[in-house]
Amino acid sequence: MPNIKEGCIIEYKYRINSPFYSNVDDFVFQHDIPIKKLEAKFETPEYFNFKLNTKGFLFVKPEIKSVRGKIIFTNKTSSGGTGMNKTANTTSYNNEVVEFENSISSYNLSNIPALKDEPYVNNINNYRSSVKYELSYTKFPNSIAKYYSTTWQDVVKNIYENSSFGDELDKRGYYEDDIDALISNISDPKKRVSLIFDFVKSKVKWNNNYSYYTNDGVKKAYKNQVGNVAEINLMLTSMLQYAGLRAYPVLISTRKNGVPLFPTREGYNYVVSCVKFADGDILLDATSKYSVPNVLPFRTLNWQGRVIAEKGGSSLIDLYPKQKSRNSISIMSTIHENGDIDGVYRSVKTDHKALSFRESYIEVDKDDFLEKLENKYNGIEISDYQVKNELDLNKPVTESYKFVKESQADIIGDKIYFSPMFFLKTSENPFKLEKREFPVDFIYPSKSIYRIIINIPEGYKIESVPEPTAITLPDNYGSFTYKVMGNDKTIQVSITAQINEPIIPYFYYDTLKQYFSQLVEKEAEQIVLTKG
């Protein structure tokens, strides 16, 4: 496109021809750029009945009309004599006309606003304005109607009765001896869960393939010690059931796959396991070697899953964790007269904070990891780096190191100005849109605690410190507290920031945006030391 530049309008038209009439592509009306005008049309003969599902925040309603259509079939007939009176063959043609009603749905939209992505969005396509036509049933002339998935009960029933799902749960002979030896002396049900869960994680490696159907089957996956999601987690579920536990498979749509708002066969693409106890359910995913019970990998934390019972019944279960993941950070530091700092950093991480760290640390080159960590903090120099409990998943993971960072203060005359959080402060508000019509997804509830001690250079004293602050979000969604104290030798900083729910509704967006703006401003406030 020669001479194309910002502000140019591009007009295009396309048509998709496909033999897969049961799977019609989404009609997407909203994109990352504004659209001046959009027209779309969907035609269906009366033999096909489609269900219309809509999503997004634009008001989209088709104009529907019916027109008569017809198909002309041409029949060819050959005839000729027989025996002694055989004559030359003759061919005749006759046309048969079949008329039908053709339903046409037309969309005519103007001035469609752009849909802008932003941090803490589950999957922006979940909120993109679009319509989905899903085949409900077909009814051809002189034949009975054939029904496709129209309810969640239909969807679940079809999945459960598939030989690559329900039948795989019933296969047990291949693992019975191993599980008997593993749990024969264990009566505690939750201990049995942990033992079987760890056994499957160590026994079968995930091949990175998603599906709720098995590929080669659970027996082959067990033998070859590698399998897809379904082979690993259906195997896990079967073993838990064999151990006398109330275990069930849970259908999931991963974050990249979107949220299955309507009954559809393509809505799910993953399966995990759930064990039911009187004091709460335990969710398990044995494809993630660093996950623990009720700490699912991030790809699966996507609103709700569907628990499948023995005979194909189902119920919904919340996938987001209830317990806060914690990151407790302590720093012992010294600020020098030239504005440089040095000190010791230590952090203790739990649950999803620990899972995230382990996934980013354990299987990577350690030199590359440290280089990225130093770059993250704009050239900090790190030494004596240590990690503890990285492979002991039952304990929090601990990270510690010594650091040196130059130019962390402004020197003006006989005064030193610096933020007490130094390189750890939040530099900008992640929320920049004026208006947001989709929820804020923090993935999991969290709590970060900072305890910072700063030694003052000799000959200096505190002139001023930031005022203490406490900020809260409505309905107990989160809070931020900030306190600085000091004496002639040291400064003590205490900060706690927590988000109590993984999802915050969109109508709190302005409040949340203001909350983070105040947080950024507070963390940027400076301590002033004066020489005296």
DOFI-247176 format. One record per residue (C-alpha): x negated, z negated, y negated. Coordinates in pm, whole numbers. Last residue first. Layout:
BEGIN
+--------+--------+--------+
|      X |      Z |      Y |
+--------+--------+--------+
|      X |      Z |      Y |
...
+--------+--------+--------+
% end
This chain:
BEGIN
+--------+--------+--------+
|      X |      Z |      Y |
+--------+--------+--------+
|  -2427 |  -6020 |  -1859 |
|  -2400 |  -5672 |  -1738 |
|  -2042 |  -5567 |  -1710 |
|  -1842 |  -5474 |  -1405 |
|  -1514 |  -5284 |  -1431 |
|  -1294 |  -5232 |  -1127 |
|  -1110 |  -4905 |  -1130 |
|   -764 |  -4773 |  -1058 |
|   -769 |  -4474 |   -820 |
|   -600 |  -4664 |   -538 |
|   -318 |  -4755 |   -775 |
|   -263 |  -4399 |   -897 |
|   -254 |  -4263 |   -542 |
|     -4 |  -4530 |   -432 |
|    216 |  -4474 |   -739 |
|    230 |  -4100 |   -664 |
|    297 |  -4180 |   -299 |
|    601 |  -4389 |   -390 |
|    722 |  -4128 |   -643 |
|    723 |  -3861 |   -371 |
|    900 |  -4100 |   -134 |
|   1169 |  -4168 |   -394 |
|   1217 |  -3798 |   -464 |
|   1229 |  -3725 |    -90 |
|   1478 |  -3996 |      1 |
|   1755 |  -3735 |     40 |
|   1534 |  -3555 |    294 |
|   1570 |  -3828 |    555 |
|   1256 |  -4020 |    663 |
|   1142 |  -3968 |   1021 |
|    871 |  -4168 |   1202 |
|   1007 |  -4501 |   1074 |
|    817 |  -4805 |    948 |
|    553 |  -4636 |    734 |
|    289 |  -4889 |    642 |
|     18 |  -4943 |    384 |
|   -170 |  -5272 |    360 |
|   -453 |  -5336 |    115 |
|   -678 |  -5638 |     63 |
|   -987 |  -5611 |   -158 |
|  -1236 |  -5895 |   -196 |
|  -1502 |  -5877 |   -467 |
|  -1830 |  -6062 |   -440 |
|  -2098 |  -6245 |   -639 |
|  -1954 |  -6393 |   -958 |
|  -1604 |  -6417 |   -814 |
|  -1342 |  -6173 |   -698 |
|   -985 |  -6084 |   -611 |
|   -811 |  -5750 |   -557 |
|   -461 |  -5706 |   -410 |
|   -262 |  -5403 |   -303 |
|     60 |  -5388 |   -103 |
|    233 |  -5071 |     13 |
|    567 |  -5050 |    193 |
|    774 |  -4833 |    424 |
|   1115 |  -4722 |    544 |
|   1268 |  -5065 |    486 |
|   1600 |  -4921 |    368 |
|   1442 |  -4814 |     38 |
|   1063 |  -4773 |      9 |
|    858 |  -5066 |   -114 |
|    573 |  -5107 |   -361 |
|    374 |  -5429 |   -406 |
|     96 |  -5440 |   -663 |
|   -183 |  -5673 |   -766 |
|   -339 |  -5591 |  -1106 |
|   -657 |  -5386 |  -1100 |
|   -984 |  -5573 |  -1174 |
|  -1152 |  -5657 |  -1503 |
|  -1484 |  -5780 |  -1648 |
|  -1645 |  -5888 |  -1323 |
|  -2008 |  -5996 |  -1357 |
|  -2342 |  -5824 |  -1339 |
|  -2699 |  -5963 |  -1325 |
|  -2740 |  -5905 |   -953 |
|  -2532 |  -5620 |   -823 |
|  -2187 |  -5720 |   -695 |
|  -2124 |  -5741 |   -319 |
|  -1804 |  -5566 |   -216 |
|  -1578 |  -5693 |     63 |
|  -1306 |  -5460 |    187 |
|  -1018 |  -5546 |    422 |
|   -793 |  -5245 |    471 |
|   -483 |  -5242 |    693 |
|   -306 |  -4925 |    801 |
|     34 |  -4947 |    970 |
|    209 |  -4664 |   1147 |
|    544 |  -4531 |   1263 |
|    512 |  -4200 |   1453 |
|    540 |  -3827 |   1379 |
|    534 |  -3878 |    996 |
|    818 |  -3624 |    967 |
|    972 |  -3591 |    621 |
|   1322 |  -3449 |    649 |
|   1438 |  -3108 |    525 |
|   1594 |  -3009 |    194 |
|   1295 |  -3059 |    -34 |
|   1302 |  -3026 |   -411 |
|   1027 |  -3025 |   -671 |
|    768 |  -2961 |   -402 |
|    438 |  -3146 |   -437 |
|    430 |  -3413 |   -166 |
|     80 |  -3482 |    -34 |
|     -3 |  -3689 |   -346 |
|   -374 |  -3667 |   -409 |
|   -704 |  -3854 |   -365 |
|   -605 |  -4128 |   -124 |
|   -894 |  -4374 |   -137 |
|  -1140 |  -4401 |    151 |
|  -1448 |  -4271 |    -37 |
|  -1457 |  -4575 |   -270 |
|  -1167 |  -4810 |   -196 |
|  -1278 |  -5047 |   -476 |
|  -1253 |  -4763 |   -730 |
|  -1554 |  -4776 |   -963 |
|  -1666 |  -4842 |  -1323 |
|  -2006 |  -4999 |  -1399 |
|  -2083 |  -5126 |  -1752 |
|  -2405 |  -5170 |  -1950 |
|  -2381 |  -4829 |  -2110 |
|  -2150 |  -4614 |  -1904 |
|  -2235 |  -4597 |  -1534 |
|  -1962 |  -4429 |  -1330 |
|  -1943 |  -4540 |   -969 |
|  -1957 |  -4392 |   -620 |
|  -2258 |  -4178 |   -700 |
|  -2434 |  -4191 |   -364 |
|  -2293 |  -4301 |    -33 |
|  -2481 |  -4488 |    240 |
|  -2316 |  -4585 |    566 |
|  -2354 |  -4806 |    872 |
|  -2122 |  -4739 |   1164 |
|  -1830 |  -4872 |   1367 |
|  -1538 |  -4737 |   1573 |
|  -1325 |  -4951 |   1804 |
|  -1059 |  -4817 |   2041 |
|   -779 |  -5058 |   2122 |
|   -769 |  -5164 |   2487 |
|   -565 |  -5045 |   2786 |
|   -710 |  -4696 |   2754 |
|  -1059 |  -4808 |   2850 |
|  -1230 |  -4470 |   2801 |
|  -1299 |  -4500 |   2425 |
|  -1332 |  -4876 |   2463 |
|  -1620 |  -4895 |   2213 |
|  -1753 |  -4636 |   1969 |
|  -2084 |  -4665 |   1787 |
|  -2257 |  -4487 |   1495 |
|  -2587 |  -4650 |   1397 |
|  -2617 |  -4418 |   1094 |
|  -2384 |  -4234 |    858 |
|  -2471 |  -4065 |    526 |
|  -2159 |  -3980 |    320 |
|  -2151 |  -3619 |    208 |
|  -1799 |  -3569 |     91 |
|  -1611 |  -3817 |    311 |
|  -1477 |  -3552 |    547 |
|  -1821 |  -3389 |    541 |
|  -1976 |  -3702 |    695 |
|  -1705 |  -3708 |    964 |
|  -1752 |  -3337 |   1033 |
|  -2127 |  -3388 |   1079 |
|  -2062 |  -3687 |   1301 |
|  -1835 |  -3485 |   1531 |
|  -2077 |  -3192 |   1541 |
|  -2356 |  -3426 |   1652 |
|  -2125 |  -3583 |   1910 |
|  -2032 |  -3253 |   2074 |
|  -1668 |  -3285 |   2171 |
|  -1492 |  -3430 |   2475 |
|  -1446 |  -3790 |   2367 |
|  -1397 |  -3761 |   1992 |
|  -1090 |  -3571 |   1872 |
|   -865 |  -3660 |   2165 |
|   -989 |  -4019 |   2160 |
|   -918 |  -4054 |   1787 |
|   -565 |  -3917 |   1813 |
|   -488 |  -4140 |   2111 |
|   -618 |  -4447 |   1926 |
|   -398 |  -4380 |   1623 |
|   -116 |  -4303 |   1867 |
|   -144 |  -4648 |   2029 |
|   -408 |  -4871 |   1865 |
|   -709 |  -4830 |   1637 |
|   -977 |  -5081 |   1532 |
|  -1205 |  -4979 |   1245 |
|  -1551 |  -5092 |   1134 |
|  -1763 |  -4977 |    839 |
|  -2094 |  -5136 |    733 |
|  -2251 |  -5104 |    393 |
|  -2414 |  -4894 |    127 |
|  -2316 |  -4799 |   -227 |
|  -2474 |  -4595 |   -503 |
|  -2371 |  -4649 |   -867 |
|  -2723 |  -4698 |  -1012 |
|  -2676 |  -5076 |  -1036 |
|  -2592 |  -5098 |   -669 |
|  -2263 |  -5154 |   -494 |
|  -2287 |  -5349 |   -171 |
|  -2051 |  -5314 |    122 |
|  -1881 |  -5496 |    409 |
|  -1589 |  -5280 |    517 |
|  -1297 |  -5361 |    747 |
|  -1038 |  -5113 |    870 |
|   -738 |  -5197 |   1090 |
|   -559 |  -4884 |   1210 |
|   -229 |  -4960 |   1376 |
|     32 |  -4753 |   1559 |
|    372 |  -4906 |   1494 |
|    603 |  -4958 |   1791 |
|    929 |  -4763 |   1807 |
|    785 |  -4440 |   1942 |
|    964 |  -4108 |   1881 |
|   1113 |  -3941 |   2187 |
|   1470 |  -4067 |   2148 |
|   1667 |  -4013 |   2469 |
|   1971 |  -3795 |   2529 |
|   2180 |  -3798 |   2844 |
|   2219 |  -3566 |   3141 |
|   2409 |  -3494 |   3460 |
|   2239 |  -3261 |   3708 |
|   2310 |  -3448 |   4028 |
|   2021 |  -3694 |   4021 |
|   2011 |  -3751 |   3645 |
|   1835 |  -3533 |   3387 |
|   1716 |  -3709 |   3070 |
|   1733 |  -3479 |   2768 |
|   1468 |  -3525 |   2500 |
|   1519 |  -3613 |   2135 |
|   1337 |  -3568 |   1802 |
|   1012 |  -3384 |   1869 |
|    720 |  -3599 |   1975 |
|    611 |  -3376 |   2265 |
|    315 |  -3201 |   2099 |
|    185 |  -3538 |   1975 |
|    105 |  -3664 |   2325 |
|    333 |  -3945 |   2448 |
|    243 |  -4309 |   2394 |
|    522 |  -4487 |   2582 |
|    295 |  -4549 |   2881 |
|    -66 |  -4450 |   2801 |
|   -210 |  -4121 |   2680 |
|   -576 |  -4027 |   2714 |
|   -550 |  -3792 |   3012 |
|   -253 |  -3607 |   2866 |
|    -84 |  -3401 |   3139 |
|     48 |  -3726 |   3290 |
|    328 |  -3755 |   3035 |
|    520 |  -4083 |   3055 |
|    817 |  -4240 |   2878 |
|    910 |  -4602 |   2952 |
|   1269 |  -4712 |   2892 |
|   1370 |  -5055 |   2767 |
|   1424 |  -5418 |   2866 |
|   1651 |  -5340 |   3162 |
|   1407 |  -5079 |   3289 |
|   1435 |  -4702 |   3318 |
|   1136 |  -4484 |   3401 |
|   1117 |  -4154 |   3214 |
|    904 |  -3850 |   3302 |
|    803 |  -3545 |   3100 |
|    924 |  -3184 |   3092 |
|    847 |  -2888 |   2866 |
|    996 |  -2561 |   2735 |
|   1348 |  -2650 |   2626 |
|   1591 |  -2454 |   2406 |
|   1553 |  -2120 |   2587 |
|   1853 |  -2178 |   2812 |
|   2067 |  -2265 |   2514 |
|   2310 |  -2537 |   2415 |
|   2269 |  -2578 |   2038 |
|   2031 |  -2778 |   1818 |
|   1730 |  -2724 |   2043 |
|   1458 |  -2836 |   1796 |
|   1153 |  -2614 |   1763 |
|    910 |  -2461 |   2011 |
|    603 |  -2569 |   1812 |
|    715 |  -2932 |   1821 |
|    774 |  -2920 |   2194 |
|   1125 |  -2889 |   2335 |
|   1168 |  -3155 |   2598 |
|   1351 |  -3198 |   2928 |
|   1316 |  -3547 |   3076 |
|   1265 |  -3597 |   3449 |
|   1402 |  -3922 |   3594 |
|   1258 |  -4244 |   3736 |
|   1455 |  -4547 |   3849 |
|   1173 |  -4699 |   4054 |
|   1157 |  -4752 |   4429 |
|    801 |  -4625 |   4480 |
|    940 |  -4292 |   4606 |
|   1115 |  -4254 |   4270 |
|    782 |  -4307 |   4093 |
|    618 |  -4049 |   4319 |
|    893 |  -3795 |   4248 |
|    861 |  -3848 |   3873 |
|    483 |  -3799 |   3886 |
|    520 |  -3478 |   4089 |
|    782 |  -3357 |   3840 |
|    528 |  -3445 |   3567 |
|    231 |  -3258 |   3715 |
|    405 |  -2950 |   3854 |
|    627 |  -2919 |   3546 |
|    338 |  -2932 |   3298 |
|    126 |  -2679 |   3487 |
|   -107 |  -2757 |   3774 |
|   -457 |  -2845 |   3894 |
|   -581 |  -3068 |   4175 |
|   -583 |  -2783 |   4429 |
|   -396 |  -2989 |   4689 |
|   -167 |  -3164 |   4443 |
|    -95 |  -2837 |   4260 |
|    -23 |  -2670 |   4593 |
|    225 |  -2939 |   4688 |
|    387 |  -2945 |   4343 |
|    468 |  -2575 |   4336 |
|    275 |  -2261 |   4239 |
|    462 |  -2210 |   3910 |
|    683 |  -2512 |   3861 |
|    969 |  -2493 |   3614 |
|    993 |  -2711 |   3301 |
|    722 |  -2498 |   3149 |
|    402 |  -2518 |   2944 |
|     62 |  -2403 |   3075 |
|   -249 |  -2596 |   2961 |
|   -398 |  -2602 |   3315 |
|   -338 |  -2980 |   3344 |
|   -570 |  -3161 |   3583 |
|   -431 |  -3337 |   3891 |
|   -575 |  -3651 |   4055 |
|   -695 |  -3861 |   3758 |
|   -372 |  -3828 |   3560 |
|   -165 |  -3862 |   3880 |
|   -338 |  -4188 |   3976 |
|   -315 |  -4331 |   3625 |
|     63 |  -4284 |   3627 |
|     95 |  -4420 |   3980 |
|    -98 |  -4736 |   3889 |
|     80 |  -4786 |   3557 |
|    429 |  -4745 |   3707 |
|    346 |  -4975 |   3997 |
|    233 |  -5240 |   3751 |
|    567 |  -5199 |   3577 |
|    753 |  -5258 |   3905 |
|    554 |  -5574 |   4000 |
|    545 |  -5575 |   4382 |
|    194 |  -5439 |   4438 |
|     36 |  -5479 |   4783 |
|    146 |  -5142 |   4921 |
|     99 |  -4972 |   4583 |
|   -200 |  -4739 |   4624 |
|   -212 |  -4714 |   5004 |
|    156 |  -4618 |   5016 |
|    100 |  -4371 |   4732 |
|   -179 |  -4193 |   4920 |
|     13 |  -4183 |   5250 |
|    327 |  -4048 |   5079 |
|    161 |  -3767 |   4882 |
|    225 |  -3442 |   5072 |
|    538 |  -3569 |   5244 |
|    731 |  -3610 |   4921 |
|    917 |  -3293 |   4822 |
|   1254 |  -3387 |   4670 |
|   1145 |  -3342 |   4307 |
|   1030 |  -2987 |   4382 |
|   1380 |  -2898 |   4505 |
|   1526 |  -2994 |   4166 |
|   1284 |  -2784 |   3959 |
|   1139 |  -2464 |   4102 |
|   1436 |  -2427 |   4340 |
|   1670 |  -2404 |   4040 |
|   1962 |  -2642 |   4078 |
|   1832 |  -2874 |   3807 |
|   1783 |  -2594 |   3554 |
|   2126 |  -2438 |   3608 |
|   2297 |  -2778 |   3595 |
|   2112 |  -2873 |   3277 |
|   2221 |  -2556 |   3097 |
|   2581 |  -2578 |   3217 |
|   2607 |  -2944 |   3113 |
|   2450 |  -2857 |   2779 |
|   2743 |  -2621 |   2723 |
|   2786 |  -2240 |   2702 |
|   2520 |  -2112 |   2938 |
|   2637 |  -1785 |   3093 |
|   2978 |  -1693 |   3231 |
|   3055 |  -1380 |   3432 |
|   3414 |  -1256 |   3390 |
|   3577 |  -1080 |   3681 |
|   3565 |   -701 |   3723 |
|   3795 |   -401 |   3669 |
|   3661 |   -334 |   3320 |
|   3362 |   -555 |   3224 |
|   3387 |   -917 |   3115 |
|   3059 |  -1074 |   3002 |
|   3013 |  -1437 |   2898 |
|   2849 |  -1662 |   2638 |
|   2555 |  -1447 |   2532 |
|   2366 |  -1621 |   2252 |
|   2357 |  -1486 |   1899 |
|   2125 |  -1692 |   1679 |
|   2154 |  -1716 |   1302 |
|   1885 |  -1795 |   1048 |
|   1793 |  -2014 |    751 |
|   1452 |  -2168 |    810 |
|   1482 |  -2542 |    874 |
|   1357 |  -2557 |   1233 |
|   1110 |  -2282 |   1142 |
|    919 |  -2533 |    928 |
|    818 |  -2727 |   1238 |
|    782 |  -3105 |   1209 |
|    697 |  -3107 |    839 |
|    468 |  -3384 |    720 |
|    271 |  -3171 |    476 |
|    454 |  -2885 |    301 |
|    595 |  -2544 |    388 |
|    788 |  -2348 |    126 |
|   1112 |  -2169 |    207 |
|   1156 |  -1893 |    -48 |
|   1492 |  -1857 |   -223 |
|   1741 |  -1587 |   -117 |
|   1855 |  -1389 |   -418 |
|   2121 |  -1183 |   -239 |
|   2278 |  -1188 |    105 |
|   2495 |   -932 |    284 |
|   2555 |  -1005 |    650 |
|   2774 |   -787 |    869 |
|   2930 |   -871 |   1205 |
|   3075 |   -565 |   1382 |
|   3305 |   -600 |   1684 |
|   3361 |   -277 |   1883 |
|   3695 |   -244 |   2058 |
|   3694 |     -6 |   2354 |
|   3776 |    352 |   2454 |
|   3663 |    513 |   2776 |
|   3672 |    895 |   2778 |
|   3627 |   1088 |   3101 |
|   3487 |   1440 |   3086 |
|   3512 |   1702 |   3356 |
|   3251 |   1936 |   3498 |
|   3279 |   2199 |   3769 |
|   3022 |   2344 |   4006 |
|   3083 |   2627 |   4251 |
|   2905 |   2687 |   4578 |
|   2901 |   3048 |   4707 |
|   3138 |   3132 |   4984 |
|   3157 |   3022 |   5346 |
|   3434 |   3200 |   5534 |
|   3240 |   3198 |   5862 |
|   3204 |   2815 |   5841 |
|   3259 |   2635 |   5510 |
|   3333 |   2738 |   5152 |
|   3206 |   2565 |   4831 |
|   3255 |   2274 |   4590 |
|   3037 |   2073 |   4346 |
|   3174 |   1816 |   4100 |
|   2989 |   1676 |   3794 |
|   3142 |   1393 |   3592 |
|   3066 |   1350 |   3219 |
|   3129 |   1001 |   3083 |
|   3225 |    978 |   2714 |
|   3201 |    631 |   2559 |
|   3436 |    527 |   2282 |
|   3454 |    295 |   1987 |
|   3741 |    158 |   1788 |
|   3646 |    -63 |   1500 |
|   3666 |   -436 |   1455 |
|   3562 |   -632 |   1147 |
|   3361 |   -943 |   1077 |
|   3202 |  -1045 |    746 |
|   2929 |  -1287 |    835 |
|   2886 |  -1638 |    693 |
|   2558 |  -1785 |    576 |
|   2550 |  -2084 |    342 |
|   2180 |  -2156 |    312 |
|   2052 |  -2488 |    442 |
|   1911 |  -2385 |    778 |
|   2066 |  -2326 |   1115 |
|   2341 |  -2110 |   1263 |
|   2466 |  -2058 |   1618 |
|   2702 |  -1770 |   1704 |
|   2834 |  -1739 |   2060 |
|   2842 |  -1390 |   2205 |
|   3114 |  -1225 |   2412 |
|   3019 |   -893 |   2568 |
|   3280 |   -656 |   2714 |
|   3440 |   -607 |   2369 |
|   3149 |   -399 |   2246 |
|   2900 |   -579 |   2022 |
|   2757 |   -484 |   1684 |
|   2526 |   -701 |   1470 |
|   2446 |   -601 |   1112 |
|   2194 |   -724 |    857 |
|   2154 |   -680 |    482 |
|   1906 |   -866 |    264 |
|   1860 |   -856 |   -113 |
|   1615 |  -1010 |   -360 |
|   1415 |  -1210 |   -108 |
|   1190 |  -1498 |   -214 |
|    862 |  -1545 |    -26 |
|    789 |  -1777 |    267 |
|   1092 |  -1642 |    452 |
|   1467 |  -1694 |    480 |
|   1722 |  -1472 |    654 |
|   1599 |  -1474 |   1013 |
|   1838 |  -1309 |   1261 |
|   1714 |  -1460 |   1585 |
|   1630 |  -1218 |   1866 |
|   1904 |  -1142 |   2119 |
|   1853 |  -1261 |   2474 |
|   2142 |  -1173 |   2704 |
|   2124 |   -805 |   2608 |
|   1774 |   -767 |   2745 |
|   1750 |   -385 |   2742 |
|   1605 |   -395 |   2389 |
|   1625 |   -175 |   2080 |
|   1524 |   -338 |   1753 |
|   1597 |   -172 |   1419 |
|   1402 |   -191 |   1095 |
|   1441 |   -153 |    720 |
|   1194 |   -216 |    443 |
|   1181 |   -288 |     71 |
|    874 |   -442 |    -90 |
|    901 |   -576 |   -444 |
|    576 |   -617 |   -638 |
|    534 |   -946 |   -822 |
|    182 |  -1012 |   -704 |
|     -6 |   -688 |   -657 |
|      6 |   -365 |   -459 |
|   -197 |    -88 |   -617 |
|   -205 |    120 |   -298 |
|      0 |      0 |      0 |
+--------+--------+--------+
% end
